[in-house]
Each structure stands twice: as C-alpha cells, then as structure tokens.
Amino acid sequence: MITMKRLFSLGILAIALVLMSLPPHAAAHRAQATVTIRVSTWDSGTGGLKPYQVGIAAFEQSHPGIKVDLESIAPPVGQALSWYIARVLTEIAAGNGPDVMLVPDDQARYFAHSGQLIDLAPALKQYNVQISDFYPNVWSLGNLSGTTYYVPKDWADLSIQYNKTLFKKAGLPFPKAGWTWADFLRDAQKLTVMNGSHPVQWGVQLQGDWLRAGFLYFVHSGGGQVLSPDGKTTTGYLTSKASRNAIQFFLSMYYKYHVSPTPAELSAFGSLNLFNAQKVAMVFDGPWRMADPYEKNPSLDFGVAPVPIGPSGKQVTEPFWAGYGISKSSKHIAAAEQFVAWSASPAWAKIDAVFSMPANKSAAVAISMKQDPHLKVFFDQANDVAPLEEMKTLNFDGDVTPALQHLIEQASLSGSDATIQSLITQTSAAINAKLAATYKQ
Amino acid sequence: MAAPISASPNPVGRPRRRARTLPQQRARMFYILILPWFIGFVLLYVGPMLLSLALSLTRWNLLNSPKFIGWQNYVDMAHDARYWQSLKVTAIYVAGGVPLGLILALLLALLLNQNVRGQSVFRTIFYLPSVVSGVAVSVLFLWIFNPEFGLLNNLLSYLGISGPGWIASVDWSLFSLILTSLWGIGGTMLIFLAGLQGIPLELQEAASLDGAGAMQRFWSLTLPLLTPTILFNLILLIIFRFQDFTNAYVMTNGGPLDSTLFYVFYIWLNAFQFMSMGYATAMAWVLFMIILVLTVIIFTTSDRWVFYMGGDS
C-alpha cells in the first residue's frame, strides 16, 4: 500500500536521480552550447561520404561551436534523385527539414521560387567568399532573379567517353575536338555489332530518360531550345526548325539506325554500367564514373572526347550542378551560413573534388585537375555550357519532363521519319497545356 | 434473536452505488484494455486519414501552405489520361495477378500438405522468398527478364525460341510484373496450408471409403471447405496488389510508354516528382473507395460460394 511516507521517499529518490544525471558544470556547458546543423545530401557509401566526412571534420575544427550532422539520403538501386527530393520535401512538410540542403540543378528553381531558401548574399559578403574565384557560368546557376540562393558544391559538364579497344577493333580513329554529328553517327553505326536481330554491342549509349545528357544536349547543339526564355511556352522553341531537326536526328539513332539501347532496354539493365561492361562503345556522361569504376577496371581502356559539334556550328555542352541552400525555417541560420560560406572555400573544393569538378578555379588548378587528360576535356568545355532549360520554368519536372520522356520512348519503340514531326507537335501541345495550368495557379 | 444481517454494506444511510454486474465489469475491463490500441488507431490512422481527406481538397506542393481548391483535384482526375491509364494497368495487374497467385499458392499448399519426409524443410524453402526485400526481388527479376542478356531469354534460346522483350516491351512488361509478383505468395500459401490442415481427416477418410478419388475429394470436399480461406486470401491479395509499387518503381519506372504505370506509382509521381500532393492525396482516396467497394461486393456475394462448416448452407 502506498503511504505518504513512501511517496515522499520515492520523490526524494527521483529528484536525486535527476540531479545525478545532469552533466557536471552545467552552467559552464550552457555558456559553450554546441549548435548542431543538419546537412542533407544524396551521396552515399564509404567512397561517396568520405569527402564530406573529411570536410566536415575540418569545418568543425575551425568552428568549435558548430556540429554538423550529415544526412545521407541515397536513392534505391537504379533510381534517380527523385527519391532524395521526395524525402527532403517530406521532412520540410513535417517541419523537420534540414538546415542546409544540397539541391540538384533541376530542382533549384523550384526550391528557390517556393520561398523556402534564404538570400545568401549577406552571408557571403560577411565571410568574404571570393565569388570571382568561381567559374562565372557555374556561379550564375545559383542565382535567380538577382538573388543568390545557392553556393555551388561542384559541377560537371557532358562529354563522350569512348572505349579505345572497341574503336581500334573497328578500325576507327579516336574522336577528337571538332568532330561533328555526322562523324559521331558514322562511328556509332560501325561500332554497333549484331547477332542476328539482337545487338551484342551498341555503338553509343544515348541516355534515354536522362534528358540533360541526351535530348537537351542535341536540341541545344542543333541550335534549338525547348522553352521560351520566360518558361511559359514551347511554341516556336521546341517546334522551331532547328529543334525539330535536332530531335529527329537524336531519335533516328533509336528507330532508324539502332545504335543505342532504347530507354526501355536501358531501364531493363537496372544499375549495370554498360560502358564499364563494354557493351557500348561510347557514352554521353559526366566525370563521375571515371575514377570509379572505369579507371579501376583493368580491362577497360577509355578516352574522353568533347561532345560533337552540331549543325549550329558551335561547341555546346550541358552543365551539371548541385548547390547548397539554407532553409528559411532553420533554427540555426547563423551556423548554417558559416557552413555554406566555408563550403565555398577552395579548401573544401579540393577535398570534395573526388566525383566531380570543383567550381572554384583556384582549387581546380591546385589539384592539377586541368592537366588530367580525362578531366581536361570537361574543363576545356567550361565556357560552352548551355543555359539550363530547367531554370526557365517553375516546375520543369512536372510540366515538361514527362512529355519529353514519352516522346523519346514512343519514338524509340515505334518512331519513323514520317511520324516524328507530328509527335513533336503533339508533345509541344501537351507541354503548353501543363505550363498554362501551372502559370494560371 | 440475532440482529438481521443488513442487506446494505452501508447501513448508515449514505447513497449507495449499484454494484456492477459481471458483464458490466467485463465490458469495462475490455474497454480499458483496448484503450491503448484505440488511442493509437485514432491518432495514427483516423486522424491522418481525415487530414489527408482535407488535403485532397487543396493544391499543395509540400513546400508552401496548402491552398483550398474544393473538388478540383477530383475533376482533374477525370480528365487526366495518365490517371485512366494507371487505373487500367492496375486493374489488369490485379485481374491477372490475383487469380494466378491464388491458384499457385493453393497448389503449393496442397503439395506441402503431403506427409512426406522433410516436410518442414520444404515449407521453409517455399516460404522464404516472400520475406526477401521487394527491392532485392525486383533487381533479381530485372536480370531474369532482361531481353538481351537475361536468364529467361537465354533458356528460351536453348529451345530455339526467340524470347520477347519482357520488361522492355510494351506488350510484355505488365505480364513480367505479374510473374514477378508471384515470388511473394509464400504468405498466401501458408494461410492455405493452415486452412487445409483445418479440414478434418475423418471426412477425407470417409470420402475415400465411399470410393471418391483424389480429384473428386478435392473438388467436392477440400475446395468447398477451403472457401473461407479462399475468401480471406482473395480479399488480402486484392488489397495488396492494388497497392503494389516497388516492382514498377525499380524495374520499369512505369514504362515503357506507361504500360506498367501502377496506380500507387502514379500517386508517388504526382506527390514527389510533379509536386502535386493534393492531387496525389485525392488519387489515394479514390483508390481507397475502389478497394472498399470491391471488398464489400466480395463480402456480400460470398454467401453464395463460401461454405462454413457447421453453417446452414
């Protein structure tokens, strides 16, 4: 039976336990309270997270009152960044978003427009970030309507990686700067090997649903655009003569020349890297896979060439970029600003330059990236990057991507020269309808 | 004379509480014991469901506050060609996958109900695939169904057959996913096994003595007595298949050309790729109603074909 005496004893015991559990010198601790900020990324694995761990350790050492909690949100096998974006959006909706978010380029406009991010300009000025040290084309991607929302983490552009062994076997010279679409198609055809009606080797891996590494490159290289500058229509842009010709050339490589696996066939391979498995002789890609697995594959002898020049006559490549933004609802904005400002430093860029290229010119020079024969091609194209179509409009992924992917899939499976132009017209109409609905809201 | 024993435990005259009867005490204990579950049910199920119903009447991109738009999401659904495509694909998937799953699970259960040596080992082996992660299973079947280098087309080529495009083909991709879904019928099989073991052996013996063969015993005895289990598995499989997502997400991304655009996958696309959480929530409610209506139809028609031992039918 519980008596007052027993209750009193239990209460004294409870108070004693609470007091004992308090850390010593609690007052002193409060004065030196550590702030913990959460930083989200889609990189994962031991290799992927190592640059973060090294960089964060260096940041924490130079900023004793700040701890960084790295949140690695990796997509499942074979899936794109949509998984990462879904998780981050869910956290934000639950009021538990990260303080600092790594945002991919195709979502940059969306996050910035939503009003979720702060203007970084005051912090960059306060912490003396040397903006002039950044590649101008790369830095400008983080600026929208005159406001700096992002600091570039790293960047890359598009090149052709080619299998030297397969080229030699086919008796073809290696691709080099100045080669054209016609040269590219000729090589792709000669490098496609069939066993009856089944391909055993494709000349090139066109990137199917990954628009920036395929479709968009060909449109821009052909002198066309997808969207108007205000991002509200495709009429006169996707349907311009230059765009139409470029799209037909791109899609004919599927339905007419069969030099590439179709998007459906590519999807059926899951996460298998066809270039590493030497099933394709060329691939449009950035530099991310060169160090691992390509350079680690003893049987793969590969080279890097600039993307071919299209009918526009100009060298055009596509940028890839990710930037750090700070959430407006962060409870530790000052600490987050220090982290982002530090991430803009050449010191961090050098640590981070494992999978991608530093956006700081001084960091690229310091680690001799520009002399690396594979990476040199990417740096040489730094001034040739096309503007991002995704930054023109509010919701590219929702309004434009599905229709373009549908066009590519349909053409790759059942397209013909006779039907392709009407497919482009239908696609343009479908996108315009979506854009109209978005901008009406 | 002994003083009369007072009928009241409180003879001083204060108002007395009526003693609870045993059923009332039991009812009170019942409600107390289910209270934790009930609180959890309201907070974690009913509450979020009502909130999602409210969200289905809004336009919401997860980043900003929801904006009330009334029934517009439901109206937009009616005019969304991809929505109807996802419904059609899922309906075919369910119509094909559920009967196939039930038949295969029943066949396996019948086999595993035989009194053979190593019976428990076989039961474990046949159940194990269903506990493997959905993503791992999907990646495995990616390789089985790969049109160029996959296991299935390789085996077919030894028989001189040029295999179809499977998951890379508009015509075969959905069938490929139906076959993939059969990997996880271990749970259904176990329930059938339990149902089979609930059938009294004496009935089987009596039927045998009366000259009934194996097939006759199965059709006239086993199957009717198994109908409650079939009903249970049918409803569960319909619910699960309508909500399948992983195989479409990992193996085909809804393609090629939306031929495997599962309903729940399209919900996911709307929620997280197209940033239309309100529309996705509306789709989820429509799915809920579809499954509810189907379940009610099956239940109300079940008395025509479900036989309960000891019942009137």
Interface residues (C-beta under 8 A of the other chain):
Chain A: P76 V77 G78 Q79 S82 I85 A86 L89 T90 I92 A93 Y110 F111 S114 G115 Q116 S197 H198 P199 V200 D209 T262 P263 A264 E265 S267 A268 F269 G270 S271 N395 D397 G398 T401 P402 H406 E409 Q410 L413 Q441
Chain B: R59 N61 L62 L63 N64 R82 V135 V139 L142 W143 F145 N146 P147 E148 G150 S162 G165 W166 I167 A168 S169 V170 S173 Y249 V250 M251 T252 N253 G255 P256 L257 D258 W268 A271 F272 Q273 F274 M275 S276 M277
